[in-house]
Amino acid sequence: MLGCMEHPFKFGALYRVRKSFRAPRDEFNAGDTLVYWRDAYSHHEGMKGYFFRVPGSGGVRSWDIGVGEDVGVWAELFQQVSAPARLVVAAEAGDVAGTHAALLEGGAPVDSLTIELAAEKAVQGGHAAVVELFLRAGALSPVQREIALHLAAGAGRAAIVRALLSAGAAADALDGAGQTPLIHAACSGDTETVAALLDGGADAGFVARSGATPRSLAAARNHGAVVALLERAGAQA
């Protein structure tokens, strides 16, 4: 059996729900097919969530379990039916040739979810050449470019940020929490990424719904060089 904190799922793999059940947040129906996406731990709720994407709809479902519970029960609820798509594997590895081949495989367009997951892995790994390939191929929608921009900003991937901005991603695009890429970059403390966003037109004085600004968040994390950069761009103390 897996320990309570071990990871039972593979990113990008397809799973079938074995039997219908109700999780704390979502309902799962027997026979549903879902693509595993990510996990997150909530200290406030004392829960570990495993998040799945719903092919075709873009929806998200989460299977949440409490601290101390054994995630080994996953095998009673989910069955892996396929490995991660070739495109996801190649992008995660930074394999440009393999990514290009996977994009052309079968002669039909790759589905949007697979491309989004592949781009996410390329961004996380800092594989700028793979991201640039997606952009040259026109594989990423405007929304997907903005999602990738937020990920790249938070991960301190300056080269990828520049590539996405050059491809038309909006420098001040808001994520689901109402935050701009510059908010994430300021928190990361990476001055090159912050500079890339500012050069691309990001608003140095943006104020989030919480009242936080890129400058205030950088200052709270003692990122002095980022604070100075933002102030030179017009951010107020």
PyMOL commands that set and color helices and strands:
alter all, ss='L'
color gray80, all
select helices_A, chain A and resi 71-77+86-93+96-107+112-124+128-136+142-155+158-166+181-188+191-199+214-220+224-232
alter helices_A, ss='H'
color red, helices_A
select strands_A, chain A and resi 14-17+21-22+27-28+33-42+47-53+60-66+78-82
alter strands_A, ss='S'
color yellow, strands_A
deselect
rebuild
show_as cartoon
